[in-house]
Amino acid sequence: MKLGIIGCGKMGTALLRGILARGICAEADVCASDAIGAATAALQQLHPDVIVGSNEAVARHSDALLLCVKPYQIVETLKQIAAAGGDPLVISIAAGVSLEKMQAAAGAEGRVARVMPNTPALVGKGAAAFSLGGQCTEADGQTVMTLLSAVGHVEQVPEILLNAVTGLSGSGPAYIYTIIEALADGGVVMGLSKAQALQLAAHTVAGAAEMVIQTGEHPAVLRDNVTSPGGTTIAALAKLEEKGLRSALIEAVRTAALRAEELG
Ligand SMILES: NC(=O)c1ccc[n+]([C@@H]2O[C@H](COP(=O)([O-])OP(=O)(O)OC[C@H]3O[C@@H](n4cnc5c(N)ncnc54)[C@H](O)[C@@H]3O)[C@@H](O)[C@H]2O)c1
């Protein structure tokens, strides 16, 4: 696959690193551009065979093109791509730019896809969802899935659900950072050092998540497995219910999703 990247910042670079590491395409088949020369120079330091060109050159080169610029730059860049004369599948990772807006800028025939990524993609552990524009084929959906899977888990959803995805996995890392910090504070209250408490809290969250993913068990089953009658865990779980942790998280996702709708 001839791959293009427009915008070689944090997300563009992380996506490319994952894609190359998994051998989804070869370095020499990638063409990249950025408004700042230092960004493409840094990319070439890491991946010397990547071709660097203008946005138009990337558009002409690519079967699929990852558009990794900031949201306010998406429309202008899509117009450049449309005028360049190629026929790439354009995959935007910009938050909040609708497929309708993208389609208007890309032209009626343009194949556009919209992704809601999250920042753990930077360490190859993202959770993302995408929606396809009306001109995309099933094969385009597969291409998006393949490319994004290089940096984590991917789901396809109708565009109307992307605000829900924003509220859950888009903003979700921030909720979990708060939980990790609070767990660690609990450990410190009970005498652990801050550094040890943070490591134990973060690895507990990562380990529990991995149990859900790898076993496929319902979280309630996994929770029951570690909850003995009259024990420590059930005492803590009862406290969490009393303090409303579960409903606080449900409301957090709902509030973020509604805010995303307002901003959109
Ligand atoms: N949902 C999330 O949690 C999440 C997380 C990270 C990023 N994102 C999305 O990813 C996109 C990129 O974010 P980032 O953190 O990598 O930003 P970044 O600032 O690190 O990278 C953007 C790059 O685009 C380049 N650029 C700007 N204008 C350009 C143009 N006209 N042509 C070519 N290149 C241009 C910049 O020089 C910069 O290198 C954003 O749209 C953001 O909304 C979403």
The ligand as an SDF file (V2000), in Angstrom:
LIG
                    3D

 44 48  0  0  0  0  0  0  0  0999 V2000
   -8.9560   12.3090   20.6250 N   0  0  0  0  0  0  0  0  0  0  0  0
   -7.7690   12.4610   21.1090 C   0  0  0  0  0  0  0  0  0  0  0  0
   -7.5050   12.1680   22.2630 O   0  0  0  0  0  0  0  0  0  0  0  0
   -6.7010   12.9590   20.2240 C   0  0  0  0  0  0  0  0  0  0  0  0
   -5.4480   12.8300   20.7130 C   0  0  0  0  0  0  0  0  0  0  0  0
   -4.4350   13.3330   19.9750 C   0  0  0  0  0  0  0  0  0  0  0  0
   -4.6890   13.9140   18.7600 C   0  0  0  0  0  0  0  0  0  0  0  0
   -5.9150   14.0050   18.2510 N   0  0  0  0  0  0  0  0  0  0  0  0
   -6.0880   14.6550   16.9390 C   0  0  0  0  0  0  0  0  0  0  0  0
   -4.9340   14.3780   16.1800 O   0  0  0  0  0  0  0  0  0  0  0  0
   -4.5880   15.5220   15.3760 C   0  0  0  0  0  0  0  0  0  0  0  0
   -3.0800   15.7870   15.4920 C   0  0  0  0  0  0  0  0  0  0  0  0
   -2.7500   16.0170   16.8670 O   0  0  0  0  0  0  0  0  0  0  0  0
   -1.2190   16.0450   17.3800 P   0  0  0  0  0  0  0  0  0  0  0  0
   -1.3050   15.9840   18.8490 O   0  0  0  0  0  0  0  0  0  0  0  0
   -0.3960   15.0550   16.6120 O   0  0  0  0  0  0  0  0  0  0  0  0
   -0.8060   17.5400   16.9320 O   0  0  0  0  0  0  0  0  0  0  0  0
    0.6680   18.0870   16.6280 P   0  0  0  0  0  0  0  0  0  0  0  0
    0.5810   19.5820   16.7730 O   0  0  0  0  0  0  0  0  0  0  0  0
    1.6920   17.3360   17.3740 O   0  0  0  0  0  0  0  0  0  0  0  0
    0.8570   17.7550   15.0610 O   0  0  0  0  0  0  0  0  0  0  0  0
    0.2160   18.4280   14.0250 C   0  0  0  0  0  0  0  0  0  0  0  0
    1.2430   18.6060   12.9060 C   0  0  0  0  0  0  0  0  0  0  0  0
    0.5750   19.1330   11.7560 O   0  0  0  0  0  0  0  0  0  0  0  0
    1.4770   20.0470   11.1220 C   0  0  0  0  0  0  0  0  0  0  0  0
    0.7130   20.9240   10.2350 N   0  0  0  0  0  0  0  0  0  0  0  0
   -0.0080   22.0180   10.5770 C   0  0  0  0  0  0  0  0  0  0  0  0
   -0.5830   22.5560    9.4940 N   0  0  0  0  0  0  0  0  0  0  0  0
   -0.2370   21.7900    8.4370 C   0  0  0  0  0  0  0  0  0  0  0  0
   -0.5250   21.8470    7.0450 C   0  0  0  0  0  0  0  0  0  0  0  0
   -1.3140   22.7810    6.5190 N   0  0  0  0  0  0  0  0  0  0  0  0
    0.0150   20.8840    6.2520 N   0  0  0  0  0  0  0  0  0  0  0  0
    0.8190   19.9270    6.7690 C   0  0  0  0  0  0  0  0  0  0  0  0
    1.1110   19.8310    8.0830 N   0  0  0  0  0  0  0  0  0  0  0  0
    0.5960   20.7520    8.9070 C   0  0  0  0  0  0  0  0  0  0  0  0
    2.1330   20.7520   12.2700 C   0  0  0  0  0  0  0  0  0  0  0  0
    3.3340   21.3990   11.8780 O   0  0  0  0  0  0  0  0  0  0  0  0
    2.3550   19.6090   13.2610 C   0  0  0  0  0  0  0  0  0  0  0  0
    3.6230   18.9880   13.0750 O   0  0  0  0  0  0  0  0  0  0  0  0
   -5.4600   16.6740   15.8540 C   0  0  0  0  0  0  0  0  0  0  0  0
   -6.4190   16.9620   14.8550 O   0  0  0  0  0  0  0  0  0  0  0  0
   -6.1420   16.1750   17.1090 C   0  0  0  0  0  0  0  0  0  0  0  0
   -7.4900   16.6040   17.1580 O   0  0  0  0  0  0  0  0  0  0  0  0
   -6.9360   13.5320   18.9850 C   0  0  0  0  0  0  0  0  0  0  0  0
  1  2  1  0
  2  3  2  0
  2  4  1  0
  4  5  1  0
  4 44  2  0
  5  6  2  0
  6  7  1  0
  7  8  2  0
  8  9  1  0
  8 44  1  0
  9 10  1  0
  9 42  1  0
 10 11  1  0
 11 12  1  0
 11 40  1  0
 12 13  1  0
 13 14  1  0
 14 15  2  0
 14 16  1  0
 14 17  1  0
 17 18  1  0
 18 19  2  0
 18 20  1  0
 18 21  1  0
 21 22  1  0
 22 23  1  0
 23 24  1  0
 23 38  1  0
 24 25  1  0
 25 26  1  0
 25 36  1  0
 26 27  1  0
 26 35  1  0
 27 28  2  0
 28 29  1  0
 29 30  1  0
 29 35  2  0
 30 31  1  0
 30 32  2  0
 32 33  1  0
 33 34  2  0
 34 35  1  0
 36 37  1  0
 36 38  1  0
 38 39  1  0
 40 41  1  0
 40 42  1  0
 42 43  1  0
M  CHG  2   8   1  16  -1
M  END
$$$$
